[in-house]
């Protein structure tokens, strides 16, 4: 194993231990634990979309993102009304644009998968809202490929969200397909086997 990959793995483990607990307190989906699985299975909205306007006034961008993302995940089509009411403000927020594209995609506008990919590609460095969203999609050529690419450059402090996305994919859509595509696309994208194996071994339900 190369020295830089050994350092990467050790640092990732350190940061995961330090950050996961804090992040999961803000977003139920950050860890795929028993509580999160129950919320997902029962489609329990944690932040209703009717609060979007208030959340914008409070500058609670995470809350806005979670409200729209969960409406997409749980099939709450009433969220569209609140998105339209606040569209001018939402369009100015990167996180909201990602969540709205995801909401539209989950409600049948398949062209928004490319929009999500474009939003990911335009990111500067590190984690991005789309990494989280890609964890809830059963598609590999566009969204899955970007998760694999993220493993190339994801540094120690930016790996926890990728790990969360990987865990959800494996939990929701099965181990067989995940293993096949993770390593197949990883080879195509020239990701080191050490990194691929690290995420595969450590990021499981």
C-alpha positions in Angstrom: 0.0 0.0 0.0 1.4 3.4 -0.9 2.2 5.8 1.9 -0.2 8.5 0.7 -3.1 6.0 0.7 -2.2 4.8 4.1 -2.2 8.3 5.4 -5.5 9.0 3.7 -7.1 5.9 5.3 -5.8 6.8 8.8 -6.9 10.4 8.6 -10.4 9.4 7.2 -11.0 7.1 10.1 -10.0 9.9 12.6 -12.3 12.5 11.0 -15.2 10.1 10.6 -15.1 9.4 14.3 -15.0 13.1 15.1 -17.7 14.4 12.7 -20.4 11.7 12.2 -22.1 12.3 15.6 -22.3 16.0 15.1 -23.6 15.8 11.6 -26.2 13.2 12.4 -27.7 15.5 15.0 -28.7 17.9 12.2 -29.8 15.5 9.5 -31.5 12.2 10.1 -30.1 10.7 6.8 -26.4 11.4 7.6 -26.0 8.0 9.2 -28.0 4.9 8.0 -28.7 3.7 11.5 -31.9 2.1 12.8 -33.6 5.4 13.5 -32.8 6.7 10.0 -34.0 3.5 8.4 -37.3 3.8 10.3 -37.7 7.4 9.1 -37.0 6.3 5.6 -39.3 3.3 5.7 -42.2 5.2 7.3 -41.6 8.3 5.2 -41.6 10.5 8.2 -41.2 14.1 7.2 -38.9 15.8 9.7 -39.1 19.4 8.3 -42.3 20.1 6.4 -42.0 22.2 3.2 -44.6 24.7 4.6 -41.7 26.0 6.8 -39.5 26.9 3.8 -40.3 30.6 4.0 -39.6 30.7 7.7 -36.4 28.8 7.2 -35.2 31.2 4.6 -35.9 34.1 7.0 -33.8 32.3 9.6 -31.1 31.7 7.0 -31.4 27.9 7.8 -30.0 26.6 4.5 -29.6 23.1 5.9 -33.3 23.1 6.9 -34.4 24.2 3.5 -32.3 21.6 1.8 -33.6 18.8 4.1 -37.2 19.8 3.7 -37.1 19.7 -0.1 -34.9 16.6 -0.3 -37.2 14.7 2.1 -40.3 15.8 0.1 -38.6 14.2 -2.9 -37.7 11.0 -1.1 -41.1 10.6 0.5 -43.3 11.6 -2.4 -44.7 14.8 -0.9 -45.9 16.6 -4.0 -47.4 19.4 -2.0 -43.9 20.8 -1.6 -44.1 22.1 -5.1 -46.4 24.9 -3.9 -44.0 26.1 -1.3 -41.1 25.9 -3.8 -42.9 28.1 -6.2 -43.8 30.6 -3.5 -40.2 31.1 -2.6 -38.5 30.3 -6.0 -36.6 33.6 -6.4 -34.9 33.2 -3.1 -34.3 29.5 -3.5 -32.7 29.9 -6.9 -29.9 32.0 -5.3 -28.9 29.1 -2.9 -26.7 26.3 -4.2 -28.1 23.8 -1.7 -31.7 24.6 -2.6 -30.9 24.4 -6.4 -29.6 20.9 -5.8 -32.6 19.9 -3.7 -35.1 21.3 -6.2 -33.4 19.5 -9.1 -33.6 16.3 -7.1 -37.2 16.9 -6.2 -38.1 17.5 -9.9 -36.1 14.4 -10.9 -37.9 12.2 -8.4 -41.2 13.6 -9.7 -40.6 12.5 -13.2 -38.3 15.1 -14.8 -35.5 12.8 -15.8 -33.5 15.6 -17.4 -32.7 16.9 -13.9 -30.2 14.0 -13.4 -27.9 15.8 -15.8 -28.5 19.0 -14.0 -27.5 17.4 -10.7 -24.4 16.1 -12.4 -23.6 19.5 -13.8 -24.0 21.1 -10.3 -21.6 18.5 -8.9 -19.1 19.1 -11.7 -19.1 22.8 -11.1 -18.2 22.5 -7.4 -14.9 23.9 -6.4 -13.5 21.3 -4.0 -14.6 18.9 -1.4 -18.0 17.7 -0.5 -21.1 19.0 -2.2 -24.9 18.6 -1.7 -25.2 16.4 -4.7 -23.0 13.7 -3.1 -25.7 13.2 -0.5 -28.4 13.1 -3.1 -26.5 10.6 -5.3 -26.7 8.2 -2.4 -30.4 7.8 -2.9 -30.3 7.0 -6.6 -30.2 3.6 -8.2 -28.2 4.7 -11.2 -24.6 4.3 -12.0 -23.5 5.9 -15.3 -24.1 9.5 -14.2 -24.6 9.7 -10.4 -22.8 6.6 -9.4 -19.8 7.5 -11.6 -19.5 10.8 -9.8 -19.5 9.1 -6.4 -16.6 7.0 -7.6 -14.8 10.0 -8.9 -15.3 11.7 -5.6 -13.3 9.0 -4.0 -10.3 10.1 -6.0 -10.1 13.6 -4.5 -12.1 13.2 -1.3 -9.7 14.2 1.5 -9.8 13.1 5.2 -12.2 15.9 6.3 -14.4 15.5 3.3 -15.0 11.8 3.2 -17.8 11.4 5.7 -20.6 12.5 3.3 -19.3 10.2 0.6 -19.3 7.3 3.0 -22.9 8.1 4.0 -24.0 8.1 0.3 -22.3 4.8 -0.2 -24.0 3.3 2.8 -27.4 4.4 1.6 -26.9 3.0 -1.8 -25.8 -0.4 -0.5 -28.8 -0.5 2.0 -31.4 0.6 -0.5 -30.4 -1.2 -3.7 -28.4 -4.2 -2.6 -24.8 -5.3 -2.2 -24.4 -7.2 -5.4 -24.9 -4.3 -7.8 -23.0 -1.9 -5.6 -19.9 -4.1 -5.5 -19.9 -4.8 -9.2 -20.3 -1.2 -10.3 -18.1 0.4 -7.6 -15.1 -1.6 -8.6 -15.9 -1.7 -12.4 -16.3 2.1 -12.6 -13.5 2.6 -10.2 -11.2 0.8 -12.6 -12.5 2.9 -15.5 -11.9 6.1 -13.6 -8.4 5.0 -12.5 -9.2 5.2 -8.8 -6.5 3.4 -6.7 -7.6 0.0 -5.5 -6.6 1.0 -2.0 -9.1 3.8 -2.0 -11.9 1.7 -3.6 -11.3 -1.1 -1.1 -11.1 1.4 1.8 -14.5 2.9 1.1 -16.0 -0.6 0.3 -14.7 -2.0 3.6 -15.6 0.9 5.9 -18.8 2.3 4.4 -21.4 -0.4 4.8 -24.8 -0.6 6.4 
